[in-house]
Structure formats: structure tokens, C-alpha cells
Amino acid sequence: MALKYYHAEPVANSLKSMVPLIEKGLEFQSVYVDLHEFEQHADWFVAINPEGQVPVLDHDGHIITHTTVINEYLEDVFPEIALRPRDPVDAARMRYWNKFVDEHVMNHVSMHGWHRMVGIIARNIESGKFEKLMERIPLPDQRKKWMAARSGFSEADLANATEKIVYAVDKVEKQLGATAWLAGNAFTLADINFYSMCGMMVERMFPELEIGRRCPRMVEWRERMNARPAVARALAGEDRTAPGLRTWTGHAR
């Protein structure tokens, strides 16, 4: 059995599947893909994942992409340390929260991150070179996202994204008033998902929301997440982000 995990900095999507690998005690080869050097669009990587996106799990030559799919795959193949409830009702609750984070949280947090961090990277690429880099991006929507980051997302779109994030953190805060973890009283993939996509960085990205006052249960939950050895180990992973851009990554490295 050989596992290889292609990933970028330990945040968001790359963190989301790295934590389960570590939680399960699985040995895997870590392969860093430098997004700042556009390695995700290089021929060698596109040969692995034609979409040119990280992370990617290679399990004995079987290529698995998209973090929610990767995490469910890990549960199917390595169920000994379970991060998906075995009770069908609890498993459905976990999947509900994963669907909520994937569809109603991730892209809105991502927009702000791209506007503030990726936009700086995109604007620092000289004209001509930028257009050539865009031609190498396999996914049309990803190409549009890079171009939007270069020009700057509209204030209306950013305001709408913030509104969605406020709804999400209030929803999570309410849930944590009823259960210890998002999907119930057990730590699951849903907690890892929300933490990676929003919970670890929301205060740093959105200080105006006053999360400490607004969502004390979520802050306490986040500290429990931070205290998990697998999370700490994942966060200590390789990070080549320029120091001036690390403000938005949710933790100092």
C-alpha cells in the first residue's frame, strides 16, 4: 500500500485532507506543489490531475481528487479509525454539514482570500507573462477567478460573500449550542471541513465580525480543534507563502 498526497500550504483544501491522513495514522509521501510558481498547471502535474488542482491523493496508482471525495475514500478504505459516524443518521448529519460547507461557505471565504492575497500575486505578474500563464489553466472557471483576482472582485460580490459567511458562522454557533461537534457528539470530517475552510481563519480575515464576542462556542470549538495533535502536525507542514501574505492564512507560520 502506497499513499502519496500532493498538496500546497496547510490551509483550506490542502489541510482538509491532510488532517484525516494524520488522524488515521496513515503513512504517506507528502509532495508539495508550489502554487506561487504555478506548478499545479505544469505538464507533470496536469498529467496526474488534468484539472490542475490540488490536493490529489494517489493510492497505489489510483488518483482521487476533490477533498470531500478524498476524505470519503479514506473512510471507505481505512475505516479502523473512523471520522465518519457508523450510525446512518449521524453519517447523514455529517454529510449535510459537508455539503453546507462545500456549497455555501468555501467559495465565499475563498473569494475574500483571492481578493486579498492571490490578487497581490496576480498583479505582480507582468503583462504578457500573466496571459501565457492563464492559457495553461485547464479549468475555465479557475482562469476567470485568476483574472478577477488581478482586476479585483467587485464590492457587491465581496459584500455578498461576507453576508454568506456571517450566516454560516451564526449557523455553526447555534449548532455548537446543541452538540459538542458539528455533526453530533463525535469529532467528524464535518469539523475538519469547516475548520479548514473557515473556522481556523475567520477572526483573522474578518476582524470586523468580532467573532470572539459573536461566536464564543465556535471559538471554544476551534481551540479544541487546534489542540488535536493531527491538526497541529498538519499545520506545521511546509509553507512557502511570502511572509507579507501570511496575514490571511489563519495562523502564523
C-alpha positions in Angstrom: 0.0 0.0 0.0 1.5 3.3 -1.1 -0.1 6.7 -0.4 1.1 9.9 -2.0 -0.5 13.3 -1.2 0.0 16.2 -3.5 -0.8 19.5 -1.7 0.1 23.1 -1.2 0.2 25.1 2.1 -1.5 23.5 5.1 -4.6 25.6 4.8 -8.1 25.2 3.2 -8.3 22.3 0.8 -4.8 21.0 1.3 -5.3 21.0 5.1 -8.8 19.4 4.8 -7.5 16.0 3.5 -4.1 16.1 5.3 -5.7 16.1 8.7 -7.6 12.8 8.1 -4.5 11.2 6.8 -2.7 12.0 10.0 -5.7 11.3 12.3 -5.8 7.8 10.8 -2.1 7.2 11.4 -1.5 6.6 7.7 2.0 6.7 6.3 2.0 8.8 3.2 4.5 10.6 0.9 4.0 14.4 1.1 4.5 16.1 -2.2 4.5 19.9 -2.1 3.1 21.7 -5.1 4.1 25.3 -5.3 1.1 27.3 -6.3 3.1 30.5 -6.4 5.2 29.0 -9.1 2.1 27.7 -10.9 3.3 24.1 -10.5 -0.3 22.9 -10.4 -0.5 23.8 -14.1 2.8 22.3 -15.1 2.8 19.4 -17.5 4.0 16.9 -14.9 1.1 17.8 -12.5 -1.6 18.0 -15.1 -0.6 14.5 -16.2 -1.6 13.5 -12.7 -4.7 15.7 -12.4 -6.0 17.1 -15.7 -7.9 19.7 -13.8 -4.7 21.3 -12.5 -6.0 21.4 -8.9 -4.6 20.4 -5.5 -4.8 18.4 -3.4 -4.6 14.9 -5.1 -4.4 11.5 -3.4 -2.5 8.8 -5.2 -3.3 5.4 -3.7 -1.3 2.6 -5.4 -1.8 4.5 -8.7 -5.4 5.3 -8.2 -5.9 9.0 -8.5 -8.5 10.6 -6.2 -9.4 14.3 -6.4 -11.6 16.8 -4.6 -11.3 16.9 -0.9 -14.7 15.7 0.2 -14.3 12.7 -2.2 -10.8 12.1 -0.9 -12.0 12.1 2.7 -14.9 9.7 2.0 -12.5 7.4 0.1 -10.2 7.3 3.1 -13.1 6.3 5.3 -14.1 3.5 2.9 -10.5 2.1 2.6 -9.2 2.8 6.1 -12.2 2.6 8.4 -10.3 1.4 11.5 -10.0 5.0 12.9 -13.4 6.4 11.9 -14.0 10.0 11.1 -17.4 9.3 9.6 -20.1 8.0 12.1 -21.1 4.4 11.6 -24.7 5.2 12.6 -26.5 6.1 9.4 -28.4 9.1 10.9 -25.2 10.6 12.3 -23.4 9.9 9.0 -26.2 11.8 7.2 -25.8 14.7 9.6 -22.0 14.8 8.8 -22.7 14.7 5.1 -25.3 17.6 5.5 -22.6 19.8 7.1 -20.0 18.8 4.5 -22.5 19.8 1.8 -23.2 23.1 3.5 -19.5 23.9 3.8 -18.7 22.9 0.3 -21.6 24.8 -1.3 -22.3 27.7 1.0 -19.1 28.5 2.8 -15.9 27.6 0.9 -16.3 29.8 -2.2 -17.3 32.8 -0.2 -14.3 32.6 2.1 -12.2 31.8 -1.0 -13.3 35.0 -2.7 -12.0 37.1 0.1 -8.8 35.2 0.2 -8.2 35.5 -3.5 -9.1 39.2 -3.4 -6.7 40.0 -0.6 -3.8 37.5 -1.2 -4.0 36.0 -4.7 -4.8 39.4 -6.1 -1.4 40.7 -4.9 0.4 37.7 -6.6 -1.6 38.2 -9.8 -1.0 41.9 -10.1 2.8 41.4 -9.6 3.0 39.3 -12.7 3.9 41.3 -15.7 1.5 41.6 -18.7 2.3 39.1 -21.3 3.6 36.5 -18.8 0.2 36.6 -17.0 -1.7 35.9 -20.2 0.5 33.0 -21.0 0.1 31.6 -17.5 -3.7 31.9 -17.9 -3.5 29.8 -21.1 -2.1 26.9 -19.1 -5.0 26.7 -16.7 -7.2 23.7 -17.6 -10.5 24.9 -15.9 -12.2 27.9 -17.5 -13.8 28.9 -14.1 -10.3 28.9 -12.5 -9.0 31.0 -15.3 -11.8 33.6 -14.7 -11.0 33.6 -11.0 -7.4 34.4 -11.6 -8.4 37.3 -13.9 -10.9 38.5 -11.4 -8.3 38.5 -8.7 -5.9 40.5 -10.9 -8.5 43.2 -11.5 -10.2 42.9 -8.1 -13.5 41.4 -7.2 -16.5 43.9 -7.1 -17.6 45.4 -3.8 -21.0 43.9 -4.3 -19.7 40.4 -4.7 -17.4 40.8 -1.7 -20.3 42.2 0.4 -22.5 39.2 -0.6 -19.7 36.8 0.3 -19.3 38.4 3.7 -23.1 38.1 4.3 -22.9 34.4 3.5 -20.0 33.9 5.9 -21.9 35.7 8.7 -24.9 33.4 8.1 -22.5 30.4 8.2 -20.7 31.3 11.5 -24.1 32.0 13.2 -25.4 28.7 12.0 -22.3 26.9 13.4 -22.6 28.8 16.7 -26.2 27.7 17.1 -25.3 24.1 16.3 -22.5 24.0 18.8 -25.0 25.1 21.4 -26.8 21.8 20.9 -23.9 19.4 20.2 -20.2 19.2 21.1 -19.2 18.8 17.4 -20.9 19.9 14.2 -22.5 16.6 13.3 -23.2 15.5 16.9 -21.2 14.5 19.9 -18.3 12.9 17.9 -15.5 14.6 16.0 -16.0 14.0 12.3 -15.0 15.0 8.8 -17.5 17.9 9.1 -15.5 19.5 11.8 -12.3 19.2 9.7 -14.1 20.7 6.7 -15.4 23.8 8.4 -12.2 24.3 10.4 -10.1 24.2 7.2 -12.3 26.3 5.1 -13.4 29.0 7.6 -13.1 28.2 11.3 -9.4 28.5 11.6 -9.1 31.8 9.9 -12.4 33.7 10.2 -11.2 36.1 13.0 -8.0 37.0 11.2 -9.8 37.5 7.9 -12.8 39.3 9.2 -11.9 41.2 12.4 -15.0 43.4 12.0 -17.2 40.5 12.7 -15.9 40.3 16.3 -16.1 36.5 16.3 -14.9 36.2 19.9 -18.0 38.1 21.1 -20.4 36.9 18.4 -19.5 33.2 18.5 -17.9 32.1 21.8 -18.9 28.4 21.3 -17.2 28.4 17.9 -14.0 29.9 19.4 -14.0 27.2 22.1 -14.6 24.6 19.4 -11.7 26.0 17.3 -9.4 25.8 20.3 -10.3 22.1 20.7 -9.5 21.6 17.0 -6.2 23.4 17.4 -5.4 21.1 20.4 -5.7 17.9 18.3 -2.2 16.5 17.6 -3.1 15.7 14.0 -4.2 19.3 13.3 -1.1 20.7 14.9 1.1 18.3 12.9 -0.7 19.3 9.7 -0.4 23.0 10.4 3.4 22.6 10.9 3.8 21.4 7.3 5.8 23.1 4.5 4.7 26.6 3.6 6.4 28.8 1.0 3.9 31.7 1.2 5.6 35.0 1.1 5.8 36.4 4.7 3.8 39.5 3.7 0.9 37.4 2.5 0.5 35.2 5.6 -1.9 37.5 7.4 -4.8 35.8 5.7 -3.8 32.2 6.2 -5.3 32.0 9.7 -2.2 31.0 11.7 1.3 32.3 12.0 4.0 30.1 10.4 
